[in-house]
């Protein structure tokens, strides 16, 4: 085998040391870290911050007052009817469905704050998501390094290794989607608050912000629950198949021939 591909001994030594380090870290993760983390998350799910019965407690006040209405007519705005029509066409306001809204140059109360209660909760959940992604990546690399060379027959253990890798990759992807979900919440809420600033007299925009906040709170609790469940599933799956994962091909097959 060595005659087919020449590998520098120094590099080979470093690669072997890397494999040993990954093996040690992954085995410790499965045996110790995963069960500890699932218990921590299970305890976190019982925290009062995730068990608010009245969702009104997480609402954030939107300090944007409704301005007094200003009525303008053609006889008072100093514009001729023909010039008014021309201006509307140039501004793209000639469409019957468009509404000009209120021009917003600066917020009256300064910067419009986020929902601090949800921001605090998000800052607690995000590190847990990142941790799951990183640990899954380490365990996935460990299992991949245990996969033997491709041969005909006796591949049942290899199929178990591949199923384990697929499950770890799925968990990684789902955890990454949780981060995307949080980003979408901020973007959606920002757009709605901008709408409120432009159309402060429309109550539905204000109600939609509270609905978005409530939805995000429920989603965050579900995310924590899913993180716990994923630790449970991975720990259970790997422990049940640890023999085939570490020794995918049985040595008894060699004695049959």
TIFIGU-483383 format. One record per residue (C-alpha): y, z, x; residue in one letter. Coordinates in steps of 0.25 Angstrom, whole numbers, m for minus. Each point is the difference from the previous one (the first is absolute). Last residue first. Layout:
<recs>
rec y: Y, z: Z, x: X, residuo: A
...
</recs>
This chain:
<recs>
rec y: m76, z: 16, x: m51, residuo: X
rec y: 1, z: 12, x: m9, residuo: X
rec y: 5, z: 9, x: 11, residuo: X
rec y: 14, z: m7, x: 0, residuo: X
rec y: 2, z: 3, x: m15, residuo: X
rec y: m2, z: 15, x: 3, residuo: X
rec y: 13, z: 0, x: 8, residuo: X
rec y: 8, z: 0, x: m13, residuo: X
rec y: 13, z: m8, x: 1, residuo: X
rec y: 13, z: 5, x: m6, residuo: X
rec y: 0, z: 13, x: 9, residuo: X
rec y: 14, z: 6, x: m2, residuo: X
rec y: 3, z: m5, x: m14, residuo: X
rec y: m15, z: 0, x: m4, residuo: X
rec y: m1, z: 15, x: 3, residuo: X
rec y: 14, z: 3, x: m5, residuo: X
rec y: m3, z: m6, x: m14, residuo: X
rec y: 2, z: 12, x: m9, residuo: X
rec y: 11, z: 6, x: 9, residuo: X
rec y: 8, z: m13, x: 0, residuo: X
rec y: 0, z: m1, x: m15, residuo: X
rec y: 3, z: 14, x: m2, residuo: X
rec y: 12, z: 1, x: 9, residuo: X
rec y: 5, z: m14, x: m4, residuo: X
rec y: m1, z: 4, x: m15, residuo: X
rec y: 6, z: 14, x: 2, residuo: X
rec y: 12, z: m5, x: 8, residuo: X
rec y: 2, z: m11, x: m10, residuo: X
rec y: 0, z: 10, x: m11, residuo: X
rec y: 11, z: 8, x: 6, residuo: X
rec y: 9, z: m12, x: 3, residuo: X
rec y: m3, z: m4, x: m15, residuo: X
rec y: 5, z: 13, x: m5, residuo: X
rec y: 12, z: 0, x: 9, residuo: X
rec y: 3, z: m14, x: m5, residuo: X
rec y: m2, z: 4, x: m15, residuo: X
rec y: 11, z: 11, x: 2, residuo: X
rec y: 9, z: m10, x: 6, residuo: X
rec y: m2, z: m10, x: m12, residuo: X
rec y: 3, z: 11, x: m10, residuo: X
rec y: 14, z: 3, x: 8, residuo: X
rec y: 2, z: m15, x: 1, residuo: X
rec y: m1, z: m2, x: m15, residuo: X
rec y: 9, z: 12, x: m3, residuo: X
rec y: 11, z: m6, x: 9, residuo: X
rec y: m2, z: m14, x: m6, residuo: X
rec y: 2, z: 6, x: m14, residuo: X
rec y: 12, z: 7, x: 4, residuo: X
rec y: 6, z: m13, x: 6, residuo: X
rec y: m4, z: m7, x: m13, residuo: X
rec y: 8, z: 10, x: m8, residuo: X
rec y: 13, z: m3, x: 8, residuo: X
rec y: m2, z: m15, x: m2, residuo: X
rec y: m3, z: 2, x: m15, residuo: X
rec y: 14, z: 7, x: m1, residuo: X
rec y: 8, z: m13, x: 2, residuo: X
rec y: 15, z: 5, x: 1, residuo: X
rec y: m1, z: 1, x: 16, residuo: X
rec y: m3, z: m15, x: 1, residuo: X
rec y: 4, z: m3, x: 15, residuo: X
rec y: m3, z: 14, x: 5, residuo: X
rec y: m12, z: 1, x: m9, residuo: X
rec y: m5, z: m13, x: 5, residuo: X
rec y: 1, z: 5, x: 14, residuo: X
rec y: m8, z: 12, x: m4, residuo: X
rec y: m11, z: m9, x: m5, residuo: X
rec y: 0, z: m8, x: 13, residuo: X
rec y: m1, z: 12, x: 8, residuo: X
rec y: m11, z: 6, x: m8, residuo: X
rec y: m8, z: m13, x: 1, residuo: X
rec y: 2, z: 0, x: 16, residuo: X
rec y: m4, z: 15, x: 1, residuo: X
rec y: m12, z: m2, x: m8, residuo: X
rec y: m5, z: m13, x: 7, residuo: X
rec y: 1, z: 8, x: 13, residuo: X
rec y: m9, z: 11, x: m6, residuo: X
rec y: m10, z: m11, x: m5, residuo: X
rec y: 0, z: m7, x: 14, residuo: X
rec y: m4, z: 14, x: 6, residuo: X
rec y: m12, z: 1, x: m10, residuo: X
rec y: m4, z: m14, x: 3, residuo: X
rec y: m3, z: 5, x: 15, residuo: X
rec y: m9, z: 10, x: m6, residuo: X
rec y: m8, z: m10, x: m8, residuo: X
rec y: m1, z: m9, x: 12, residuo: X
rec y: m5, z: 11, x: 9, residuo: X
rec y: m10, z: 4, x: m10, residuo: X
rec y: m5, z: m14, x: m1, residuo: X
rec y: m2, z: m1, x: 15, residuo: X
rec y: m8, z: 13, x: 0, residuo: X
rec y: m9, z: m5, x: m11, residuo: X
rec y: m2, z: m13, x: 7, residuo: X
rec y: m4, z: 7, x: 13, residuo: X
rec y: m10, z: 8, x: m7, residuo: X
rec y: m6, z: m12, x: m7, residuo: X
rec y: m1, z: m6, x: 14, residuo: X
rec y: m7, z: 12, x: 6, residuo: X
rec y: m9, z: 0, x: m12, residuo: X
rec y: m3, z: m15, x: 2, residuo: X
rec y: m3, z: 3, x: 15, residuo: X
rec y: m10, z: 11, x: m5, residuo: X
rec y: m8, z: m11, x: m8, residuo: X
rec y: 1, z: m10, x: 11, residuo: X
rec y: m15, z: 1, x: 5, residuo: X
rec y: m1, z: m15, x: 0, residuo: X
rec y: 6, z: m11, x: 9, residuo: X
rec y: 10, z: 6, x: 10, residuo: X
rec y: 15, z: 1, x: 1, residuo: X
rec y: 5, z: 11, x: 11, residuo: X
rec y: 1, z: 14, x: m5, residuo: X
rec y: 10, z: 6, x: m9, residuo: X
rec y: 4, z: 13, x: 6, residuo: X
rec y: 14, z: m5, x: 5, residuo: X
rec y: 3, z: m4, x: m14, residuo: X
rec y: m3, z: 14, x: m5, residuo: X
rec y: 9, z: 7, x: 10, residuo: X
rec y: 12, z: m10, x: m3, residuo: X
rec y: m2, z: 3, x: m15, residuo: X
rec y: 1, z: 15, x: 3, residuo: X
rec y: 13, z: m2, x: 8, residuo: X
rec y: 6, z: m9, x: m11, residuo: X
rec y: m3, z: 10, x: m10, residuo: X
rec y: 7, z: 11, x: 7, residuo: X
rec y: 13, z: m8, x: 1, residuo: X
rec y: 0, z: m5, x: m14, residuo: X
rec y: m3, z: 14, x: m5, residuo: X
rec y: 11, z: 6, x: 8, residuo: X
rec y: 10, z: m10, x: m5, residuo: X
rec y: m3, z: 4, x: m14, residuo: X
rec y: 1, z: 15, x: 3, residuo: X
rec y: 13, z: m2, x: 7, residuo: X
rec y: 5, z: m8, x: m12, residuo: X
rec y: m3, z: 11, x: m10, residuo: X
rec y: 9, z: 11, x: 5, residuo: X
rec y: 12, z: m9, x: 1, residuo: X
rec y: m3, z: m6, x: m14, residuo: X
rec y: 1, z: 14, x: m6, residuo: X
rec y: 14, z: 3, x: 7, residuo: X
rec y: 5, z: m14, x: m5, residuo: X
rec y: m6, z: 3, x: m14, residuo: X
rec y: 8, z: 13, x: m1, residuo: X
rec y: 13, z: m6, x: 7, residuo: X
rec y: 1, z: m12, x: m11, residuo: X
rec y: 8, z: m9, x: 9, residuo: X
rec y: 15, z: 2, x: 1, residuo: X
rec y: 11, z: m9, x: m4, residuo: X
rec y: 10, z: 0, x: 12, residuo: X
rec y: 14, z: 4, x: m4, residuo: X
rec y: 3, z: 6, x: m13, residuo: X
rec y: 8, z: m12, x: m6, residuo: X
rec y: m9, z: m10, x: 7, residuo: X
rec y: 7, z: m11, x: 7, residuo: X
rec y: 4, z: m14, x: m3, residuo: X
rec y: m8, z: m2, x: m13, residuo: X
rec y: 5, z: m12, x: m9, residuo: X
rec y: m4, z: 4, x: m15, residuo: X
rec y: m9, z: m10, x: m7, residuo: X
rec y: 2, z: m15, x: m1, residuo: X
rec y: m11, z: m3, x: m10, residuo: X
rec y: m8, z: m13, x: 0, residuo: X
rec y: m7, z: m5, x: m13, residuo: X
rec y: 10, z: m9, x: m5, residuo: X
rec y: 1, z: m7, x: 13, residuo: X
rec y: 14, z: m4, x: 4, residuo: X
rec y: 1, z: 12, x: 10, residuo: X
rec y: m4, z: m8, x: 12, residuo: X
rec y: 13, z: 4, x: 7, residuo: X
rec y: 4, z: m15, x: 1, residuo: X
rec y: m3, z: m2, x: m15, residuo: X
rec y: 7, z: 13, x: m4, residuo: X
rec y: 12, z: m4, x: 8, residuo: X
rec y: 1, z: m14, x: m7, residuo: X
rec y: m1, z: 6, x: m14, residuo: X
rec y: 11, z: 10, x: 4, residuo: X
rec y: 9, z: m11, x: 5, residuo: X
rec y: m2, z: m8, x: m13, residuo: X
rec y: 3, z: 12, x: m8, residuo: X
rec y: 13, z: 4, x: 8, residuo: X
rec y: m1, z: 13, x: 7, residuo: X
rec y: 10, z: 11, x: 0, residuo: X
rec y: m10, z: 11, x: m4, residuo: X
rec y: 7, z: 4, x: m13, residuo: X
rec y: m1, z: m12, x: m9, residuo: X
rec y: m14, z: m3, x: 5, residuo: X
rec y: m5, z: 13, x: m4, residuo: X
rec y: m4, z: 12, x: 8, residuo: X
rec y: m6, z: 13, x: m5, residuo: X
rec y: m3, z: 11, x: 10, residuo: X
rec y: m10, z: 10, x: m3, residuo: X
rec y: 1, z: 14, x: 6, residuo: X
rec y: m9, z: 2, x: 11, residuo: X
rec y: m14, z: 6, x: m1, residuo: X
rec y: m2, z: 10, x: 11, residuo: X
rec y: m10, z: m1, x: 11, residuo: X
rec y: m6, z: 13, x: 5, residuo: X
rec y: m15, z: m4, x: m2, residuo: X
rec y: m7, z: 14, x: m2, residuo: X
rec y: m14, z: 0, x: 6, residuo: X
rec y: m12, z: 3, x: m8, residuo: X
rec y: m11, z: 7, x: 6, residuo: X
rec y: 0, z: 12, x: m9, residuo: X
rec y: 0, z: m9, x: m12, residuo: X
rec y: m14, z: m3, x: 3, residuo: X
rec y: m4, z: 13, x: m7, residuo: X
rec y: m14, z: 4, x: 5, residuo: X
rec y: 3, z: 0, x: 15, residuo: X
rec y: m13, z: 1, x: 7, residuo: X
rec y: 2, z: m7, x: 13, residuo: X
rec y: 12, z: 9, x: 5, residuo: X
rec y: m8, z: 12, x: m5, residuo: X
rec y: m11, z: m3, x: 11, residuo: X
rec y: m14, z: m2, x: m6, residuo: X
rec y: m1, z: m14, x: 5, residuo: X
rec y: 4, z: 6, x: 14, residuo: X
rec y: m13, z: 8, x: 0, residuo: X
rec y: m8, z: m12, x: m2, residuo: X
rec y: 8, z: m7, x: 11, residuo: X
rec y: m3, z: 11, x: 9, residuo: X
rec y: m15, z: 0, x: m3, residuo: X
rec y: m1, z: m15, x: 2, residuo: X
rec y: 7, z: 2, x: 13, residuo: X
rec y: m10, z: 10, x: 5, residuo: X
rec y: m12, z: m8, x: m4, residuo: X
rec y: 5, z: m12, x: 7, residuo: X
rec y: 5, z: 7, x: 12, residuo: X
rec y: m13, z: 7, x: 4, residuo: X
rec y: m13, z: m9, x: 0, residuo: X
rec y: 6, z: m14, x: m3, residuo: X
rec y: 12, z: 2, x: 9, residuo: X
rec y: m7, z: 7, x: 11, residuo: X
rec y: m10, z: m12, x: 0, residuo: X
rec y: 12, z: m10, x: 1, residuo: X
rec y: 7, z: 7, x: 11, residuo: X
rec y: m13, z: 2, x: 9, residuo: X
rec y: m4, z: m15, x: m3, residuo: X
rec y: 14, z: m5, x: 3, residuo: X
rec y: 1, z: 8, x: 13, residuo: X
rec y: m14, z: m5, x: 4, residuo: X
rec y: 4, z: m15, x: m3, residuo: X
rec y: 13, z: 2, x: 8, residuo: X
rec y: m8, z: 5, x: 12, residuo: X
rec y: m9, z: m12, x: m1, residuo: X
rec y: 12, z: m9, x: 0, residuo: X
rec y: 6, z: 7, x: 12, residuo: X
rec y: m14, z: m1, x: 8, residuo: X
rec y: m1, z: m15, x: m4, residuo: X
rec y: 14, z: m3, x: 5, residuo: X
rec y: m3, z: 7, x: 14, residuo: X
rec y: m14, z: m8, x: 0, residuo: X
rec y: 7, z: m13, x: m2, residuo: X
rec y: m8, z: m8, x: m10, residuo: X
rec y: m8, z: m13, x: 4, residuo: X
rec y: m6, z: m6, x: m12, residuo: X
rec y: m14, z: m7, x: m1, residuo: X
rec y: m5, z: 7, x: 13, residuo: X
rec y: 2, z: 14, x: m7, residuo: X
rec y: m9, z: m4, x: m11, residuo: X
</recs>
